Amino acid sequence: MVSKNQIKLITGLVQKKYRKQHRLFFAEGVKVIEELLHSDFELEHVFHTKPMFVNVPEHKKVSVSESELKKISALTTPNDCLAVFRIPEEKPVAPGGLVLALDDIRDPGNLGTIIRLCDWFGISQIICSEQTVDVYNPKVVQATMGSIGRVNISYLDLESYLSQSGTAVFGTFMEGDNIYKEALPTEGIIVLGNEANGISKSIEGLVTKKISIPRFGNLQLTESLNVATATAIVLSEFKRNA
């Protein structure tokens, strides 16, 4: 059974201020939770409607009814389980290789998908501007499908970081050079911008190489690509000849 205090705590974790206060976040669904159980995240409790997670100590498991699970779930149609994990201390930025930098990404689904893409393409470090959506937002966690446990994500002053990086900074722009015709390195920083406004002017001034994904449609009327879709194309091209 889930207690009233647990319901209040878990439902509060939808908001960033309470995640920050309690240093906790939650994930839902067997697939995501199993992935996180195999990561460095520390499990607090897992709430489940049927027997599962045989390797989790019994004192950390709470059997609940479907109606009880619905009270703590952030999903319209809850899964069979929800787990609460501790938010770890942020790790230092991992130097070297390719680093993805996100300038004010606001949509949780986009950030979650981008994290999953980095996991797929072997990008171990993401740098987020301080305005980027919180990685422990429940919608972000769900969209990563567990990849959040395998990619180091840091929040910092992006402008300051780029100005001191001492490495090539690639930015995605509509007017950039055709990415398919560029000799792309195995090290550097790739910047993706805000869904509506792209890369900010302050960050644009720190970009050393502007790249673009060309449009092939006959009418050339498509305004832009979704940022997660653009990330997939850009990472694929950087890794293609790595």
Secondary structure, 3 states (H helix, E strand, C coil): CCCHHHHHHHHHCCCHHHHHHHCEEEEECHHHHHHHHCCCCCEEEEEECCCCCCCCCHHHEEECCHHHHHHHCCCCCCCCEEEEEECCCCCCCCCCCEEEEECCCCCHHHHHHHHHHHHHHCCCEEEEECCCCCCCCHHHHHHHCCHHHCCEEEEECHHHHHHCCCCCEEEEEEEEEEHHHCCCCCCEEEEECECCCECCHHHHCCCCEEEECCCCCCCCCCCCCCHHHHHHHHHHHHHHCC
